[in-house]
Amino acid sequence: MNSSALLALGALALGIFIIPALLLKKDSYKIANRLLAVSLICQMTTAASILFNHLHWLDLRNANFLLIALPSCSVVFLLGYVKKMVTPSYQLKATNLLLLLPFILLVYLLKEGIRIDKNALEGARGGWPPTPLAVFGILLYTLQVIYLAFAERLTRHHNLAIENEFSNKDRIGLRWLRIFICAYLMLVILGLAISLIRLLPGLELWPRSIYYTACIVVIYYLIGFSAVIQPDIFTGQAHQLDSKDDEQRSEPSANTGKYETSSLTPALAQSLWQDLQGLMESRAPYLKNDLRLSDLAEMAKIPPNHLSQIINQYADKNFFEFINEYRVAQAIRLLAQQPKAKIITIALESGFNSQSAFYKQFKNSTGYTPKQYMLQALPSKAKP
């Protein structure tokens, strides 16, 4: 069995475990799970065809449409999955099928010139002028880059929206999904680069089927690994932002002109900012590990949109950064007062809900891990 067939077998084995798990998952995010499953099924047709052809179970010449159309549509269903995950209120409509149109047109327009057989694959490996199959590959990769770039943008904006509402992101963020999308995007960009380099006369790269099948295996491994380390990623239980939240919240650095239409006057904003600082010092709301913008707004008796505005304008931070800055300062005080305390104890008493989140925010703020900080700033207390 050659390397392509072995990679295809690995992809199929992973798919057999992951796809049923997605389809059978019963929760409020079953639609998102099914969209992801369909996306993986589309990708899986390529791995199946490579393996079956190697075993002489399938004549590739008789499976052109299956090999071209289904894998091509994979990113469309993946984009639908991302939309549903980042915006729980997102509803699938018949118009969503228009997202398939560019891929359908591509397959239709080039179907007469595309033949998936040994000779066609050999001819598509390189040289000028490009064969129809080579042109198809370049255009397909380009479409996939566009769709995946849009999906990455959705996950990035969702993360910003979370940081404007929540003070802790553990088990509510979609960091795993953004990593997955970015990894997939890089693989597709690499595939596009290889397809373009192949056009240079006399330049030979590794067989296309090995690269494409390897991409599928990596995708399955990423999803499987994410499911193991964060079992609730397919339940969606943690995202509590709706489409309105995502549209209204934006990056805190883009404050210029952002609040021009706000009803909050400069004098009132300054007064509220001073009141907020007093509240943070006197009542230490940041010690509540599940503190949300709405909670702090209620305590400060400030409308949430005004609270977000004054934090952005006067602290030049979003809500997440603002609260965690206080938590890190509290942790530094506790490290000085309780040098023998366990790190997890310091983390929890400072308002963090996990040691990993504490380590990340502490290093972001100080440039050191808690233990390194003890050795650098408090050497006498750090000694056993």
C-alpha positions in Angstrom: 0.0 0.0 0.0 1.5 3.4 -1.1 1.7 6.6 1.0 -1.5 8.1 -0.5 -3.5 5.0 0.3 -2.2 4.9 3.9 -3.1 8.5 4.5 -6.5 7.9 2.9 -7.0 4.9 5.3 -6.1 7.0 8.3 -8.5 9.8 7.2 -11.3 7.3 6.8 -10.6 5.6 10.1 -10.8 9.0 11.9 -13.9 10.0 10.0 -15.7 6.8 11.0 -15.4 7.8 14.7 -15.9 11.6 14.4 -18.7 11.9 11.9 -21.2 9.6 13.8 -20.4 11.4 17.0 -21.4 14.7 15.4 -24.5 13.4 13.8 -25.7 11.6 17.0 -25.0 14.5 19.4 -28.3 15.7 20.9 -28.1 19.2 22.1 -29.1 22.8 21.1 -26.3 22.9 18.6 -27.3 19.8 16.6 -27.7 21.8 13.4 -24.1 23.2 13.7 -22.8 19.6 14.5 -24.6 18.3 11.4 -23.2 21.0 9.2 -19.7 20.1 10.3 -20.4 16.4 9.8 -21.6 17.1 6.2 -18.4 19.1 5.6 -16.3 16.2 6.7 -18.3 13.8 4.7 -17.6 15.9 1.6 -13.9 15.8 2.3 -14.0 12.1 3.1 -15.1 11.3 -0.5 -11.6 12.1 -1.8 -9.9 9.9 0.8 -12.4 7.0 0.0 -11.8 7.3 -3.8 -8.0 7.3 -3.4 -8.2 4.2 -1.2 -10.8 2.4 -3.3 -8.9 3.1 -6.5 -5.7 1.7 -5.0 -7.6 -1.4 -4.1 -9.2 -1.5 -7.6 -12.6 -1.2 -6.1 -13.4 1.9 -8.0 -12.6 3.2 -11.5 -11.8 6.9 -11.0 -13.0 7.7 -14.5 -16.6 6.8 -13.5 -16.6 9.0 -10.4 -15.6 12.4 -11.8 -18.6 14.3 -10.4 -18.4 12.7 -7.0 -14.6 13.4 -6.7 -15.0 17.0 -7.9 -18.3 18.3 -6.6 -18.5 17.0 -3.1 -15.0 17.9 -1.8 -15.4 21.3 -3.5 -18.5 22.1 -1.4 -16.9 21.2 1.9 -15.9 24.7 2.9 -19.4 25.9 2.3 -20.8 23.7 5.0 -17.9 24.5 7.2 -18.7 28.2 6.9 -22.3 27.4 7.9 -21.0 25.6 10.9 -18.8 28.6 11.9 -21.7 31.0 11.5 -24.0 28.8 13.7 -21.3 28.5 16.4 -20.4 32.2 16.6 -24.0 33.4 16.3 -26.5 31.0 18.0 -29.5 32.9 16.7 -28.3 32.4 13.1 -31.0 30.6 11.1 -30.4 28.5 7.9 -32.4 29.8 4.9 -32.9 28.7 1.4 -30.8 31.6 0.3 -27.8 30.1 2.0 -27.7 27.6 -0.8 -26.4 30.5 -3.0 -23.0 30.0 -1.2 -22.7 26.8 -3.2 -23.2 28.6 -6.5 -19.5 29.5 -7.2 -18.5 25.9 -6.7 -21.3 24.5 -8.8 -20.5 27.0 -11.6 -16.9 26.1 -11.5 -17.6 22.4 -11.8 -20.2 22.9 -14.5 -18.0 25.2 -16.7 -15.0 23.0 -16.5 -16.7 19.6 -16.4 -16.1 18.8 -20.1 -12.3 19.4 -19.8 -11.8 17.7 -16.4 -11.0 14.0 -16.3 -10.0 12.3 -13.1 -7.8 9.5 -14.2 -4.1 8.6 -14.1 -3.2 10.4 -17.3 -5.1 13.6 -16.4 -3.4 13.6 -13.0 0.0 13.2 -14.5 -0.7 16.0 -17.0 -1.8 18.3 -14.2 1.5 18.0 -12.3 3.1 20.9 -14.0 4.2 22.8 -17.1 2.7 25.5 -19.4 0.1 25.8 -20.7 -2.0 24.4 -17.8 -4.5 21.6 -18.3 -8.1 22.1 -17.5 -7.6 20.1 -14.3 -4.7 22.3 -13.2 -6.9 25.4 -13.8 -9.7 23.9 -11.9 -7.4 23.2 -8.9 -6.1 26.7 -8.8 -9.6 28.2 -9.0 -10.9 25.8 -6.4 -8.1 26.6 -4.0 -8.8 30.3 -4.5 -12.5 29.9 -3.6 -11.6 27.9 -0.6 -9.2 30.6 0.6 -11.9 33.3 0.3 -14.5 31.2 2.2 -12.0 30.2 4.9 -10.8 33.8 5.3 -14.3 34.9 5.9 -14.8 32.1 8.5 -11.6 33.2 10.3 -12.9 36.8 10.4 -16.1 35.5 12.0 -14.2 33.7 14.7 -12.0 36.7 15.3 -14.9 39.1 15.7 -16.6 36.6 18.0 -13.6 36.5 20.3 -13.6 40.3 20.5 -17.3 40.3 21.3 -16.6 37.8 24.2 -13.9 40.0 25.5 -16.3 42.9 25.7 -18.8 40.9 27.7 -17.0 38.3 29.8 -14.1 38.5 32.2 -13.2 34.8 31.8 -13.1 33.0 28.5 -12.5 29.4 29.7 -15.1 27.0 28.3 -16.9 29.9 26.5 -14.5 30.9 23.9 -14.0 29.3 20.5 -10.2 29.5 20.4 -10.0 25.9 19.2 -12.3 26.7 16.3 -10.2 29.7 15.2 -7.0 27.6 15.4 -8.7 24.9 13.3 -9.8 27.4 10.7 -6.4 29.1 10.6 -4.7 25.7 10.2 -7.1 24.7 7.4 -6.6 28.1 5.7 -2.8 27.7 5.8 -3.1 24.3 4.3 -5.3 25.6 1.5 -3.0 28.5 0.8 -0.1 26.1 0.7 -2.1 24.0 -1.8 -2.7 27.1 -3.9 1.0 28.0 -3.9 1.9 24.5 -4.9 -0.6 24.6 -7.8 0.8 27.9 -9.0 4.4 26.7 -8.7 3.5 23.6 -10.7 2.9 25.8 -13.7 6.6 26.5 -14.0 8.1 24.2 -16.7 10.3 21.4 -15.5 9.4 21.8 -11.8 8.0 18.7 -10.1 6.5 18.5 -6.6 5.1 15.6 -4.6 1.9 13.9 -5.9 -1.2 16.0 -5.4 -3.2 13.1 -3.8 -0.6 12.8 -1.0 -0.9 16.5 -0.1 -4.7 16.6 -0.3 -5.2 13.5 1.7 -2.7 14.7 4.3 -4.8 17.9 4.6 -7.9 15.8 5.3 -6.1 13.7 8.0 -4.8 16.9 9.7 -8.4 18.3 9.7 -9.8 15.2 11.3 -7.0 15.1 13.9 -7.6 18.7 14.8 -11.3 18.2 15.4 -10.7 14.9 17.3 -8.0 16.4 19.5 -10.2 19.4 20.3 -13.1 17.1 21.2 -10.8 15.3 23.7 -9.3 18.3 25.4 -12.6 20.3 25.5 -15.5 17.8 25.4 -18.2 20.5 25.4 -17.0 22.2 22.2 -19.8 20.5 20.2 -22.5 21.4 22.7 -22.3 25.2 22.3 -23.4 25.5 25.9 -21.0 28.3 26.6 -21.7 30.9 23.9 -24.2 33.3 25.1 -23.8 36.0 22.5 -26.4 36.6 19.8 -26.1 38.3 16.5 -26.9 41.7 17.9 -24.0 41.4 20.4 -21.6 40.5 17.6 -22.6 43.4 15.4 -22.6 46.0 18.1 -19.2 45.1 19.8 -16.0 45.8 18.0 -12.3 46.1 18.6 -11.5 48.5 21.4 -8.6 50.1 19.6 -11.0 51.5 17.0 -12.4 54.1 19.3 -12.0 57.1 17.1 -15.4 58.2 16.0 -17.0 55.1 17.5 -18.9 57.0 20.1 -19.7 60.1 18.2 -23.4 59.5 18.4 -23.3 58.4 22.1 -25.6 60.2 24.5 -22.8 60.1 27.1 -21.3 63.6 27.5 -17.6 64.0 28.2 -18.3 65.5 31.7 -20.6 62.6 32.6 -18.2 60.0 31.2 -15.4 61.4 33.3 -17.6 61.3 36.4 -18.7 57.7 35.8 -15.1 56.7 35.2 -14.1 58.1 38.6 -17.1 56.3 40.2 -16.1 53.1 38.5 -12.5 53.3 39.7 -13.8 53.8 43.2 -16.1 50.8 42.9 -13.3 48.6 41.7 -11.1 49.5 44.7 -13.8 49.5 47.4 -15.9 46.4 46.4 -13.4 44.4 44.3 -16.0 43.0 41.9 -13.1 41.4 39.8 -12.8 38.7 42.5 -16.0 37.2 41.1 -14.7 34.8 38.6 -17.8 34.8 36.4 -18.2 38.6 36.3 -19.8 39.9 33.2 -20.2 43.4 31.8 -23.9 43.4 32.8 -23.0 42.4 36.4 -20.6 45.3 36.8 -23.0 47.6 35.1 -25.7 46.7 37.6 -23.3 47.2 40.5 -22.2 50.6 39.2 -25.7 51.6 38.1 -24.4 52.4 34.7 -26.1 51.3 31.4 -23.9 48.4 29.9 -23.3 50.3 26.7 -22.1 53.4 28.6 -19.9 51.2 30.9 -18.3 49.6 27.8 -17.7 53.0 26.4 -16.0 54.5 29.4 -13.8 51.4 29.8 -12.8 51.6 26.1 -12.1 55.3 26.2 -10.5 55.9 29.6 -8.7 52.5 30.2 -8.1 51.9 26.4 -9.0 48.3 27.0 -12.0 46.0 26.5 -13.9 44.6 29.5 -11.9 41.4 29.6 -8.5 43.2 29.7 -9.8 45.8 32.2 -11.0 43.2 34.7 -8.0 40.9 34.4 -5.6 43.8 34.9 -7.1 44.2 38.4 -6.9 40.4 39.0 -3.2 40.3 38.1 -2.6 43.3 40.5 -4.4 41.3 43.2 -2.4 38.2 42.5 0.9 40.2 42.8 -0.3 41.4 46.2 -1.1 37.9 47.3 2.2 36.5 46.1 3.9 39.0 48.3 1.6 38.3 51.3 1.5 34.5 50.8 4.7 33.4 49.2 4.2 29.7 50.2 0.7 29.5 48.8 0.0 27.2 45.9 -0.4 28.9 42.5 -3.9 27.6 42.0 -4.9 29.1 45.4 -3.5 32.5 44.3 -5.3 32.2 41.0 -8.7 31.5 42.5 -8.4 34.1 45.2 -7.6 36.7 42.6 -10.7 36.0 40.5 -9.4 33.6 37.9 -11.3 30.4 37.3 -8.3 28.3 36.3 -4.6 28.1 36.7 -4.0 28.1 32.9 -6.0 31.4 32.5 -4.1 32.9 35.4 -0.7 31.9 34.0 -1.6 33.4 30.6 -2.9 36.7 31.9 -0.1 37.1 34.4 2.6 36.6 31.8 0.8 39.0 29.4 0.8 41.7 32.0 4.2 41.2 33.7 6.3 39.4 31.1 6.9 36.6 33.7 5.2 33.5 34.9 4.1 33.7 38.6 7.1 31.6 39.7 9.5 33.7 37.6 8.0 36.8 39.1 8.6 35.5 42.6 12.3 34.9 41.8 12.8 38.3 40.1 10.7 40.7 42.2 10.5 38.8 45.5 13.7 36.8 45.7 13.9 36.7 49.5 10.3 35.4 49.8 10.7 32.9 47.0 13.4 31.0 48.8 12.3 27.8 50.5 
